[in-house]
């Protein structure tokens, strides 16, 4: 288990070095997503939490892309019950369509990735992917956080996450190459 956490820490470090964005590893604790590991990128993330983003923070599964991706790993029968309960317990301004949420869960389950609000009291988005080797017992998600201003190219972020996840199953490689987060548009 220690070896796996070391690999995940290296994955987060690599993602931050490549993208300059904040990166995190998330897990599921009861009906919440929890940040297990976080590293701040070049720009600190503003949150409603005075301590900022840090390991240990929890947010309801439905409030974040990482949480929805974690929820998608639960068996459908249990997931449907959790979706109804999450909606029933959500604050009025956080209510959602259970039918639409169930459809999102199927999409997340099929693609093993999600993007959208980062949650945890932030005003940023995140692009997330399930980590291999943790799906059955305790799923883990790796994610990049970015401002939803259109500056970051979603496809590039997904490619970066795919590469990071693939590296977890390959021997260690040296060197980190920065990537371009904006799509190049011909003038």
GUDREN-772047 format. One line per field, with one value per atom (N, C-alpha, C): atom name; x, y, z. Coordinates in steps of 0.001 Angstrom, whole numbers, plus 524288, in hexadecimal, padded with zeros to 5 digits. Example, Ala and Ser with C-alpha at 12.3 -4.5 7.8 and 13.67 -1.06 7.14 Angstrom:
2
site <- [N,CA,C,N,CA,C] $
c1 <- [83386,8300C,83390,83232,83566,83264] $
c2 <- [7E9C6,7EE6C,7F31C,7F736,7FBDC,8001E] $
c3 <- [81E78,81E78,81E78,81BA8,81BE4,81EBE] $
END
This chain:
187
site <- [N,CA,C,N,CA,C,N,CA,C,N,CA,C,N,CA,C,N,CA,C,N,CA,C,N,CA,C,N,CA,C,N,CA,C,N,CA,C,N,CA,C,N,CA,C,N,CA,C,N,CA,C,N,CA,C,N,CA,C,N,CA,C,N,CA,C,N,CA,C,N,CA,C,N,CA,C,N,CA,C,N,CA,C,N,CA,C,N,CA,C,N,CA,C,N,CA,C,N,CA,C,N,CA,C,N,CA,C,N,CA,C,N,CA,C,N,CA,C,N,CA,C,N,CA,C,N,CA,C,N,CA,C,N,CA,C,N,CA,C,N,CA,C,N,CA,C,N,CA,C,N,CA,C,N,CA,C,N,CA,C,N,CA,C,N,CA,C,N,CA,C,N,CA,C,N,CA,C,N,CA,C,N,CA,C,N,CA,C,N,CA,C,N,CA,C,N,CA,C,N,CA,C,N,CA,C,N,CA,C,N,CA,C,N,CA,C,N,CA,C,N,CA,C,N,CA,C,N,CA,C,N,CA,C,N,CA,C,N,CA,C,N,CA,C,N,CA,C,N,CA,C,N,CA,C,N,CA,C,N,CA,C,N,CA,C,N,CA,C,N,CA,C,N,CA,C,N,CA,C,N,CA,C,N,CA,C,N,CA,C,N,CA,C,N,CA,C,N,CA,C,N,CA,C,N,CA,C,N,CA,C,N,CA,C,N,CA,C,N,CA,C,N,CA,C,N,CA,C,N,CA,C,N,CA,C,N,CA,C,N,CA,C,N,CA,C,N,CA,C,N,CA,C,N,CA,C,N,CA,C,N,CA,C,N,CA,C,N,CA,C,N,CA,C,N,CA,C,N,CA,C,N,CA,C,N,CA,C,N,CA,C,N,CA,C,N,CA,C,N,CA,C,N,CA,C,N,CA,C,N,CA,C,N,CA,C,N,CA,C,N,CA,C,N,CA,C,N,CA,C,N,CA,C,N,CA,C,N,CA,C,N,CA,C,N,CA,C,N,CA,C,N,CA,C,N,CA,C,N,CA,C,N,CA,C,N,CA,C,N,CA,C,N,CA,C,N,CA,C,N,CA,C,N,CA,C,N,CA,C,N,CA,C,N,CA,C,N,CA,C,N,CA,C,N,CA,C,N,CA,C,N,CA,C,N,CA,C,N,CA,C,N,CA,C,N,CA,C,N,CA,C,N,CA,C,N,CA,C,N,CA,C,N,CA,C,N,CA,C,N,CA,C,N,CA,C,N,CA,C,N,CA,C,N,CA,C,N,CA,C,N,CA,C,N,CA,C,N,CA,C,N,CA,C,N,CA,C,N,CA,C,N,CA,C,N,CA,C,N,CA,C,N,CA,C,N,CA,C,N,CA,C,N,CA,C,N,CA,C,N,CA,C,N,CA,C,N,CA,C,N,CA,C,N,CA,C,N,CA,C,N,CA,C,N,CA,C,N,CA,C,N,CA,C] $
c1 <- [8033C,80000,8036B,807A4,80B34,80D78,80EC1,810FA,80D22,80826,80423,803A3,803A6,80325,807CF,80C61,810FA,8102F,80E37,80D3C,80922,80521,8010E,8032C,8067B,808EF,80C42,80F40,8127B,80F11,80A8D,806E6,804F9,80378,801B1,8061F,80ACE,80F52,8104D,81011,810FC,80CD5,807E3,803A8,80448,805AD,80672,80B0B,80F4C,813E5,8129E,80F8E,80E42,80A70,80690,80248,8026A,804E6,804C0,7FFA0,7FC1D,7F70A,7F753,7F3A2,7F339,7F135,7F322,7F18D,7F041,7ECD6,7EB36,7E9D7,7EA2D,7E836,7E382,7DF30,7DA5B,7D8BA,7D600,7D3AC,7CE39,7CB76,7C617,7C5EF,7C37D,7C2BA,7BCE6,7BA2A,7B488,7B1F8,7AF2A,7AC94,7AF7A,7B482,7B7B7,7BC6E,7BE31,7C34C,7C712,7CBAB,7CF9B,7D4A4,7D734,7DC56,7E045,7E2AD,7E69A,7EBFC,7ECF6,7F210,7F13E,7F3E0,7F339,7F86B,7F954,7FDEC,7FC2D,7FD85,7FBFC,7FF6E,7FCFE,7FFD0,801E2,802CF,804FC,80157,7FC42,7F863,7F565,7F58C,7F273,7ECA4,7E9C2,7E424,7E145,7DDCF,7DAB5,7D619,7D548,7D0F0,7CE0C,7C97C,7C686,7C8C9,7CC48,7CED7,7D393,7D3DA,7D844,7DD99,7DDAE,7E29B,7E3FD,7E082,7E17D,7E096,7E279,7E206,7E665,7E4FD,7E8F4,7E701,7EAA3,7E93D,7E57C,7E1B8,7DDEC,7D8B9,7D88F,7D38C,7CFAF,7CAB5,7C691,7C240,7BFA2,7BB1F,7B778,7B266,7AE9D,7B014,7AF6F,7B0E7,7AE98,7A9D2,7A734,7A94D,7AC77,7AE24,7B30F,7B597,7BA86,7BAFA,7BE15,7BF1F,7C1A6,7C563,7C7FD,7C409,7C08D,7BC97,7B8EC,7B747,7B3CE,7B699,7BB95,7BE93,7BF21,7C029,7C06D,7BB2A,7B6F7,7B1B9,7B07F,7B29F,7B18D,7B3BE,7B755,7B9B3,7B65C,7B270,7AEFF,7AB21,7A99B,7A5D9,7A0E9,79E61,799FD,795A6,7942E,78FE9,7914F,795FB,797AC,79847,79A59,79B35,79611,79205,78CEB,78ACC,78B71,789C4,78CF5,7920E,79576,79415,792EB,79179,78C90,788A2,783CC,784ED,78830,7896E,78C9C,79078,7939C,79026,78C70,788F0,7855A,78366,77FEE,782D3,787DA,78ADD,78D8A,78D46,78FE8,78D0E,7901A,78DCC,78A56,7869C,782D7,7857E,789AB,78C5A,78FED,7903B,7937F,7904C,78B20,787BD,788D0,787F5,788EB,784D6,7848C,78115,783A6,780F4,78336,783C9,78051,780A7,78588,78660,78B08,7900D,78FF4,7948F,795B1,791AC,79273,794CD,7931A,79559,79B11,79C49,7A1BC,7A511,7A2E6,7A5CF,7A725,7A383,7A48E,7A8D5,7A8A2,7ACAA,7B1FF,7B22A,7B715,7B90A,7B577,7B6EE,7B949,7B715,7B8ED,7BE23,7BED7,7C397,7C7EB,7C67A,7CA2C,7CC85,7C99C,7CB64,7C6B1,7C7C5,7C3AB,7C62A,7C30F,7C4D2,7C033,7C171,7BD60,7BF3B,7BB8F,7BCE0,7C076,7C478,7C828,7C5F1,7C206,7BFBC,7C358,7C285,7C5B9,7C606,7C1CE,7C19A,7C4C9,7C64B,7C963,7C5DF,7C813,7C54E,7C832,7CAD3,7CDC3,7CB58,7CD00,7CB55,7CFAC,7CE5C,7D257,7D14C,7D573,7D55C,7D7AA,7D4C6,7D640,7D627,7D940,7D97D,7DA45,7D7CB,7D887,7DE06,7E044,7E566,7E4BD,7E819,7E7B2,7E93C,7E746,7E8D8,7E5D3,7E223,7DF31,7D953,7D7B6,7D238,7CEA1,7D025,7CC9A,7CC61,7D0E1,7D0FC,7CFB1,7D31F,7D255,7D430,7D086,7D21A,7D4E4,7D8BF,7DB8C,7DB50,7DB3F,7DAED,7DF68,7E1BE,7E598,7E30B,7E3FF,7E18D,7E4EF,7E40B,7E691,7E273,7E3C5,7E022,7E1C9,7DDF4,7DF17,7DA94,7DBC7,7D7C2,7D441,7CF26,7CB8F,7CB10,7CF6C,7CF48,7D066,7D0EB,7D1DF,7D795,7DB0D,7E0A9,7E2EE,7E140,7E35C,7E06C,7E34D,7E106,7DFA8,7DA9D,7D8A4,7DB12,7DB97,7DDD9,7E38A,7E675,7EBF3,7EC3D,7E8BF,7E8AE,7E77B,7E3C2,7E277,7E71B,7E9BC,7EE60,7F28E,7F34B,7F725,7F5B3,7F0B6,7EEF6,7EF93,7EE2A,7EED6,7F481,7F802,7FD96,7FF4F,7FD84,7FEF8,7FD06,7F83F,7F607,7F8FC,7FA4F,7FD50,802B3,8051A,80A4D,80A3F,805CD,80575,80677,80558,80621,80B39,80E52,8135D,817CE,81C87,82107,821FE,8246D,82580,828C9,8276D,82A5F,82C4E,830A0,832A3,8310F,83100,82FEA,82A26,828FE,823AD,823A8,82030,81FBB,81ACF,81B3F,81689,81323,80E08,80A7B,807D1,805BD,802D6,7FD20,7FAC8,7F568,7F164,7F2F6,7EF44,7EF75,7EAE2,7EAD7,7ED04,7F00B,7F246,7EE42,7ED36,7E95C,7EC43,7EB93,7EE23,7EB94,7EEBA,7ECAE,7EA63] $
c2 <- [7FB58,80000,804EC,804DC,80953,80A46,80610,8067C,80921,8079C,809FC,80FCA,81141,816CB,819EA,81788,81A31,81B32,81743,817D8,81C0A,81C3E,8202C,825A0,8260E,82B1D,82CE8,82947,82A99,82C35,829BC,82B23,830BB,83217,8376B,83B48,83A0F,83D81,83E59,83A2D,83A75,83DCF,83D05,84013,845E2,8473D,84CBD,84EF0,84BF1,84DC0,84E6B,84AE3,84B2B,84F83,8503B,853C3,858FF,85933,85DEB,85E70,85A93,85AA1,857A9,858AF,855A6,8503A,84C50,846EB,8445A,84069,83DCB,8381D,8350B,82FAF,82FBE,82D76,82D62,827C4,8270E,8220A,822E8,81E9B,81EDD,81D58,820A0,81F9A,8204B,81C00,81C0D,81E8A,822D6,82563,82A4C,82A8B,82F13,82D91,83159,830F1,83390,83148,83399,83449,838BC,83999,836AA,832A2,82F94,83219,83494,836EF,83B94,83FE3,8448C,8475F,84970,84CC0,8517A,8561B,85AFA,85C02,85DC8,85F35,864BF,86715,86C60,87089,86FA1,87360,870ED,87353,87137,87156,86DB2,86D60,87016,873A3,87676,87305,87293,86F6A,8725D,8704E,8727E,8708A,86CB4,86AA5,86E0C,87052,873C3,8710A,86BDC,868F9,86772,86897,86741,8617D,85FBB,85A3E,8573F,852E8,84FBD,84A28,846B0,84143,8410F,83D89,83CE1,83F89,84366,8460A,8422C,842C1,83F7B,842DF,840BB,8434A,83EF7,84015,83C3B,83A49,83537,832D1,835AB,83788,839FF,83F6B,841C3,8472D,847DC,843A0,84434,84014,8415A,83D94,838B0,8395E,834DF,8318C,83418,83147,82E35,83096,82DD3,8292B,829CD,82573,82113,8225F,81E65,81BA4,81EA5,81C72,818BC,819C6,81674,810ED,8101F,80AF5,80759,80986,80679,8037B,7FEBB,7FB99,7FECE,7FDE2,80136,80162,7FCF8,7FCED,8004F,7FFB1,802D1,80889,80972,80EC7,811B5,80F29,811BB,8137D,81035,811A8,8162D,8160F,81A54,81F75,81F3F,823F4,82666,8231B,82529,82788,824E1,826D7,82BE6,82C1C,830DB,8357F,83498,838CB,83A71,836A0,837D4,83AFC,839E3,83C91,8418F,84292,8472D,84C30,85054,85579,856D5,85A28,85B7A,85D33,86046,86229,85E04,8596F,85529,85084,850FE,84CC0,84BC3,846F3,84579,8418C,840C3,83CD1,8377B,833FD,82ED0,82BBE,82CA6,829FD,82BCD,830F9,8330D,8314B,8312A,82F6B,829AD,8266E,820E3,8204E,82390,82377,82526,82939,82AED,82692,823B3,81F6F,81B32,819F9,81607,817DF,81CD2,81F02,81EC9,82055,82022,81A8C,816F7,8116C,80F5D,810EC,80F0B,81175,8167E,81930,8192A,81828,8183E,81DAE,821AE,8270C,82AAF,82F4F,83337,83895,83C78,841E3,84537,84990,84D11,84FBB,85198,85474,85138,853BC,8510C,8503F,8535A,852C1,854B5,852E5,8542E,85A15,85CD9,86272,865CB,86396,8668E,868B0,86C0D,86DF8,86C33,867AF,8659E,86082,85EC6,859CC,855CF,850FB,84CEA,848F5,84688,8425D,83DA1,83958,834F6,82FC4,82C16,826DB,822EE,81E59,81A38,8180E,816C5,81453,80E66,80BCE,8061F,80371,7FEB3,7FB92,7FCA7,8003B,8018A,8012A,7FF4D,7FFA7,7FC68,7F78D,7F42E,7F567,7F638,7F6F4,7FC8C,80013,8058E,808EA,80ABB,80DB2,812C0,81416,818FE,81BDE,82100,8245F,82841,8294B,82D7A,831DB,836B0,83B0D,83FDC,842F8,8480D,84C44,8506F,854BE,85979,85C01,86076,86453,86930,86D38,86C0F,86C91,86B5E,86FD1,8725C,876DE,8757B,8707B,86EDF,86EE3,87069,8708D,86B13,8676C,8621F,85EEA,85C27,858BC,85388,85274,84DC3,848D4,8487A,843D4,84316,84758,84707,84514,84707,84547,83F76,83DAC,8381A,834D4,836A5,833D8,83399,837D7,83819,83437,83404,83052,82AB1,829A8,8245B,822AB,82631,82506,823F3,82714,8265F,82121,81FAF,81ABA,8162A,816AB,8128A,811EB,8162E,815FD,812E9,812C1,80FD5,80A02,8081D,80289,80172,80585,804DE,80602,8040F,80561,80B47,80D22,812C1,814D2,8197B,81C2C,82148,82319,82805,82C84,83130,835E7,83720,83C11,83DFF,84233,84190,84581,848AB,84DE0,8511B,85095,85130,850E5,85625,856FF,85BBF,85AB8,85DBD,85CE7,85F7F,86319,865C8,86340,862E6,860D8,86503,86353,86723,86830,86D0E,86EAF,871BB,86FFE,872B3,87808,87BF6,88144,8822C] $
c3 <- [80000,80000,80000,80301,80303,7FD9C,7FAEE,7F5B0,7F1F6,7F27A,7EF26,7F054,7F546,7F6A4,7F497,7F4A1,7F287,7ECAA,7E9E5,7E448,7E34A,7E682,7E5DE,7E70A,7EB09,7EC3F,7E79D,7E55D,7E0D0,7DC36,7DBA9,7D777,7D835,7DCF8,7DE21,7DD1C,7DEFC,7DE1D,7D84D,7D544,7CFA1,7CCF4,7CE70,7CC13,7CD29,7D1FD,7D357,7D045,7CFD8,7CCEA,7C728,7C4F0,7BF5D,7BE18,7C174,7C018,7C2EF,7C766,7CA9D,7CD94,7CCF6,7CF95,7D4B7,7D826,7DCF7,7DB99,7DE67,7DD7A,7E2B1,7E27B,7E748,7E641,7EA6E,7EA7F,7EE29,7EC69,7EF59,7F073,7F4C5,7F609,7F829,7F91E,7FAF6,800B9,803E2,8096E,80A75,80B3F,80BF8,8072A,807D3,80367,801BA,802F4,801AB,7FE64,7FB5A,7F8D6,7FC9C,7FD3F,800A7,7FD9F,7FE7F,7FC2A,7FF81,7FD38,80000,7FF8E,7FB16,7FA15,7F675,7F77F,7F43F,7F3C5,7EF28,7EE59,7EB33,7ED24,7EA9F,7E5E4,7E1B7,7DCF6,7DD50,7D8C7,7D88B,7DABA,7DA67,7DC49,7E0D4,7E573,7E9CA,7E871,7EA91,7E997,7EE04,7ECA0,7F07C,7F20E,7F729,7F91E,7FD5D,7FEB8,80316,80843,8080E,80CB6,80DF8,812A3,813F4,8139A,81428,813DA,80E42,80A98,80527,80411,7FF92,7FE0E,800C3,80332,805C4,8066B,80784,8088E,80D24,80CC9,81102,8101C,80C9A,80B84,80929,80AA1,80880,80641,8024D,7FFEB,7FE0E,7FE00,7FC3C,7F6C2,7F5CB,7F0CA,7EC13,7EC86,7E80A,7E6C9,7EA44,7E992,7E654,7E4C0,7E1E6,7DDA2,7D9AE,7D57C,7D7C1,7DB59,7DDC6,7E0C3,7E39F,7E696,7E317,7DECE,7DB2E,7D8B8,7D788,7D551,7D953,7DE36,7E259,7E2ED,7E2DD,7E361,7DEDD,7DA4B,7D5BA,7D65A,7DA02,7DAC2,7DE1E,7E0B7,7E417,7E0AD,7E25F,7DF5E,7DE71,7D9FF,7D870,7DC81,7DEAD,7E27E,7E73D,7E94D,7EDC6,7EC32,7E783,7E595,7E519,7E304,7E26F,7E7BA,7EBB7,7F0F9,7F320,7F22F,7F3F6,7F147,7EC3B,7E951,7EBA9,7ECC9,7EF25,7F488,7F79C,7FCDA,7FC94,7F90F,7F874,7F708,7F389,7F1E8,7F663,7F951,7FDB6,801E2,802B1,806BC,804CF,7FFC1,7FD8C,7FF12,7FFB1,800A1,7FBF5,7FCC4,7F8A5,7F391,7F3FF,7EF4F,7ECE0,7EF3B,7ED33,7EB44,7EB3C,7E960,7E39F,7E1E5,7DC7D,7DAB6,7D5AC,7D372,7D439,7D6FA,7D7EB,7D2D5,7CF28,7CA14,7C724,7C6FA,7C459,7C713,7CC47,7CF33,7CE04,7CDBC,7CC79,7C6FD,7C349,7BE02,7BE19,7C128,7C1B0,7C3F6,7C7C8,7CA42,7C648,7C2DC,7BECF,7BB1C,7B9A5,7B63E,7B8F1,7BDDF,7C0DB,7C148,7C24D,7C2DE,7BDCC,7B968,7B450,7B2B3,7B3C1,7B201,7B614,7BB16,7BF7B,7C053,7BEA7,7BF63,7C010,7C23E,7C301,7C30B,7C1D3,7C24B,7C3E7,7C65C,7C844,7CD2E,7D04A,7D510,7D890,7DAAA,7DE14,7E390,7E515,7EA43,7EE8E,7F34A,7F7D9,7F8DC,7F7A5,7F8B0,7F4EC,7F073,7ECA8,7E859,7E523,7E081,7DB9C,7DBE6,7D77A,7D5A3,7D115,7CEE4,7CF90,7CEA5,7CEBF,7CA74,7C8D8,7C4F9,7C7CD,7C812,7CB69,7C882,7CA8D,7C857,7CCC0,7CC3F,7D01B,7CFC7,7D43A,7D467,7D40D,7D128,7D0B1,7D5CE,7D681,7DAF9,7DFF4,7DFD5,7E491,7E3AB,7DF3E,7DDD0,7E143,7E27E,7E562,7EB32,7ED8D,7F32E,7F4BE,7F387,7F4FC,7F071,7ED31,7E88F,7E9F1,7E6C0,7E73F,7E210,7E25B,7DDC7,7DDF6,7D975,7D904,7D5E0,7D775,7D4BA,7D48A,7D085,7CFD6,7D093,7D357,7D444,7D111,7CEA5,7CB39,7CB47,7C9F8,7C9AB,7C4FA,7C59C,7C157,7BD66,7BC1D,7B8A1,7B2EC,7B1C8,7AC6E,7AAE2,7AE6D,7AD3E,7AC98,7AFDA,7AFAA,7AB95,7A863,7A467,7A6F6,7A73C,7A9D2,7A78D,7A278,79FF1,7A191,7A20E,7A3B9,7A95D,7ACAF,7B221,7B27C,7AF67,7AF64,7AD88,7A977,7A795,7ABC8,7AE90,7B2C4,7B715,7B88C,7BC86,7BAA6,7B5B9,7B391,7B3DF,7B25F,7B28D,7B82C,7BBD5,7C154,7C361,7C1F4,7C3B3,7C139,7BC2C,7B98D,7BC0A,7BDAC,7C01B,7C533,7C7C6,7CCAD,7CBDA,7C737,7C62B,7C337,7C243,7BF99,7C35F,7C21B,7C55D,7C551,7C976,7CA06,7C58A,7C3D7,7BFC4,7C219,7C02B,7C240,7BEB9,7C0FA,7BDEE,7BD9C,7BD9B,7BD26,7B900,7B53A,7B11D,7B202,7B260,7B2EC,7AE0C,7AEBB,7AA45,7A981,7A4E3,7A390,7A4DB,7A862,7AA0E,7A69B,7A367,79FF1,79A99,79833,792EB,78F41,78B76,787D1,78381,782C3,77EE4,77AAD,775EA,77188,770C4,76FD5,76F3A,769EB] $
END
